[in-house]
Amino acid sequence: MESLYSVKLGKLIQEFRLEVLRGGAGYEDVSIRTEDVNRPGLQLTGFFDYFDAKRLQVIGRVETTYLEGLTSEERRESFELLLSQDIPALIISREIEPFPECMEMAEKYDRTILRSPDTTSVLMSNIIAALKSYLAPRITRHGVLVEVYGEGVLLLGESGVGKSETAIELVKRGHRLIADDAVEIKRNVTDRLVGTAPELIRHYIELRGIGVIDVCRLFGMSAVKDEAEIDMVINLEQWKDGAMYDRLGLENLYTTILDVQVPSLTVPVRPGRNLAVIIEVAAMNNRHKKMGYNAAVEFTKQINQHFDQAMSAQLNDN
């Protein structure tokens, strides 16, 4: 399936350390927009129904063994059928030597031929996983993303409500900053949300009255992280007198981002409230819920049990 996003072939070559046997014109800037990879076994026999030329093509031992059984002219015809298609690149696995006919047709049609030492299955699974990450649906949200006790917490709220100040307090308490001001969120293959910071502002945080600081240099490498899964959303809002806020935590609220529901809380902000401590407790409580323990439910059970026992004792006395 073609994505709205793309990744350059040159980036994949660098990431997977692919050997360039022949590079087509501008091959490093070729955009890959589909997360699927194809093994062109049937195409080498001349079957091109439902063939997607936008996919990376990978051949391994099976295709090579088949081609070895053909005559030189038949191989030339097979590679001409394949490489006449406008494919982004042909990757040869297991460091197999390319056939002369392959390189001849690559020269004729100006195609890119790459080679990898990995086995075909490992190479394909790794490339597909990388493509799914690069081409995943994404959105940018104004907020702050921190990791608290291993839980990715996305802080949302109006400008000036105290998101960055809360984040820096959490960093001082030993937690980690992922992104401040702008959080790039993408949905991975397991339908989990992963947040990161734009490259330009990564590891920086803005504090009103002080300005922009480099968290990595000020607090050390342990205070930052490049990306984290988003486990919960906390909406910070100014305290409103008369507003109804959840006192027990029985109601499960969610925020939907990229069609994924994430547990969410609304925390009112007013002078005197230690937001960093509240967020620490919220993160620990969220972790407990994922492990099957819900304090609000247990508390309610105890209250109901107490009233049931009291009513039963009263009935017995009567």
N, C-alpha and C positions, 0 to 999 in steps of 0.2 A: 504494500500500500504506500502510495507516495505521500510524503509529509510536506507540511508548509515550511519546514526547516531543512537545512542541508549541512553537509560537512564536506570539506575539501578532501580530495583523494590524497593530496600531499600529507595531510594530517594523519590519515590512516597508515600511509607508508611509513611515516616516522614512528607512530605509536606501536606498530607491529613489526617494525624493523624489516620491512619487505625489501628484497633486492630488486632493483630496477634493471631488468634485462634489456628492455627497450622502452623509451618514453615517447608517447605521442606528443603532438604539438600542444603545449600548455597543460600537460597532464596533471601537474600538481594543483592546478586551479579548477580541475573538473569537479563539479558539484554532484555529490551523491544524495539523492532524495528518497530512496527506498530502503527499508530496513531488511529486505530479503536478499539472500545470496543464492545463486543458482549453480548447480553442477550440470554442465551442458552435455550429458551423456546422449540423450535422444537427439540433440541438435547436431552432434557429430555424425549421426546417421542420416541427417537430412530432414528430421521432423521438427518443424518450427511453429506448429499450432500452439497458441497460448504462450509463446515465448516473449518474455519481457526484457528488451534490450537495455533497460535502464539499470538492471541489476549487475553487481559484480559477478564475474564468472570464475569458478574454481574447478580446476581439474586435478585429479590425483592418480593413485595407482590403478584404479579400475579403468578410468578413461585411457590412461597410458597403455595399459595391457591390451585394450581393444585396438588402439591405434597401431601398436606394434605388429598386429596381425594383418594390417592392410599394406598394400603396395605403396610406394612413394607417391604415385599419381593419385591414388585414392585418399591418402593422407592430405595431400595438397588440396584436393577437392573438399574434404571435410573441414579443414581449417579456413578455406576460402568462404564456405557457407557461413561459418561462425563469425569470422573476423570482418566479413563484409557488413555485418550488423554494427550499428553505432553503439557498441558496448563501452562502458567507462574503463574497464581493464580486464585482463585475463590473468588470474593468479595460479601459479603452478606450485603445488604443495610438495613436501618431503624432499626438497632440493633436487627434484628430478630434472635431468637435462632436457631442455626444450627440443622438440623435433626441428630439423632444419626447415621443413615445410611450414611450421608454425611461425618461425621468425621471418620467413620469406613473405608470407601473407600479412604479417604484422607490418612489415616494411611497405608492402603494396598499399594497404588500407590505413596506414599511420595509426596503428593501435598500440596501446600500452601493455607490455608483458612484464609481470612481476613474479617473484619467487619467494617461497617461505620454507624454512626447515621444519615447520610443524606438520603433524599429520593432518589429513584433510578434515576429519571430524572436529579436531581441536581448533584448527584454523577457522572453520566456518562458524562454530559456536561462539568463539571469541569475537569475531568480526560482527556477527549478528547481535551479540550483547552490546557491543560498543555502538553500533548503529541505532539500536533501540534507545540507548541513552542519549546520543547526539540528536536524534530526530523526535524525541518524545514531546508531547504537547506541553506547553509552558505558558506561564503568565508572570507578570511582575506586580508585586503588591507593595504599597507603602507601609513599612513596618520594621520591626527588629526581630531577628531570629537568634536565639541563644540555645545552648545545650545545657540543661540543668539535670544533674544526676543521670545522665544518659538519655534524657527525654528532650526531644527537639520542641522548643516552645516558641510559637510565633506570637509576638506582641503586636496588637493592632490598636488603633485609636487615633483621635484627632491630633494634629500637629500641636506640640507644646504640652501634651498631657503627661509627659515624663517617661516615654519609652526608652530613650537613650540613657537618661540618668539611671533608670532601673537596671538597664543592661550593664552599665559600668559598675554599679554596685554588685551585681551578680558576678562579674568578672573578678572583682576584688575578693569575693567570697570563694573563689576557686573554680567557677564555671567558665564556659567558653562562648565567645562571640563568633557567630557565623556571618551575619550581615546586619548593617544598620542603614536605615532610611529606605533603601530599595532591596527587596528580596525577590530573586528570580526563582520561581517554583516550577518544577516539572514533574510529571507523573511517570513513574518508572514501570517496568514490565509487570511488577506485582501489584500495580495500582496503589502504590504508596507515593506520597508526595515528598520530594527531595528539594530542599532549599539551599541556595548559595547566593553569594554576592556578585554583582557585576565586577569584572576584572579591575576597572578603574578605581573603585572605591573599596576594594577588598581590604579588610583589617583596619579600616578607618572608622571613626565614630565622631559625630558632631555633638558637642556639649555647649549649650547656650551660655554665654558669658566667658567661655574659655576658647572655643573654636574647635577646629578639627585636630584630633590626636591619633597617633598610630598605636593601636592597642598592642600589636605584636612587639613593637620596639619598647613600649613602656612597661608591659607586664610579662613579656616573654612569649615564646612559641606555644607554651601550654595554655595560653589564654585565648587562642584562636583556633578555628577549624574551618576548612574550606567549604564543607557541605555537611548537611545533617538531614535526616528524615524528620518530617513535621508530625509530631505525635499529638499535639494539642494546640489550640488557639486560645489566647487570653485577650479579651477586649478590655482595654483600659478606658474608663470614662469618668468625667467629673462627677463627684457625688451630687445627687439630686435629692433634696429634702422631699419626703413623701413618696419617693420611688420605691417599688417593691423589689427587693433583692432576695435571691435564694438563700435561705437560712440553713437548710438541712442538706441540700445537694442530692435530693432524690430524683430531680428532673434531669434527664440526659439531653443536653443540648448539643447541636452539631453545627459546624460551619462547612458549607460545601465549596470546595475549590477544585476546579477541573473535574467536576463530576465525582469527586471523592469526598466522603463525609469525614470530618475530623472533629473529635470531641472539643467543645469550647466552653469557656466560662466568661462571665462579665464581672470584672473587679472594679468597684467604685474607688476613685482616687480622691483623697482629701488630706490636708495637713495632719501629720502624726501617724499615718499608716505606713508601715514598713513594707513597701511593695516587694522588695527583694525576698524577704522572708516568706511573704504570702505566696509568691511564685514558686519558691522552693517547696513549700508544703503542697501546693497544687500539683507540681511535677511528681512528687513522691506518691501523692494520692492517686494520680492518674496511672502510675506504674502499678500500684496495688490493684486498681480496677482491672487492668489488663491481665493480672495474675489471678483474678477471680475473687478478690476481696473488696467489698464495698462498705465502707464504714457507715455511711448514711443508712443503708439497708439493714445492717446489723444493729445499729442504734434503734431503728424503728421496730425491728423484731423484739428487741429487749423491752421497749416501752409497751408494745402490744401485749407481750407476755406478762409484764408486771400488772397491767390493767386487767388482763384475763384472770390472773391469780387473785387479784383484789376482789373482783366481781364474784369469783367462785367462793372465796372465803366469806364474803358478805351473805351470799345465798345460803351457805352452810349454817351460818349463825342464826339466820332467820328460820 
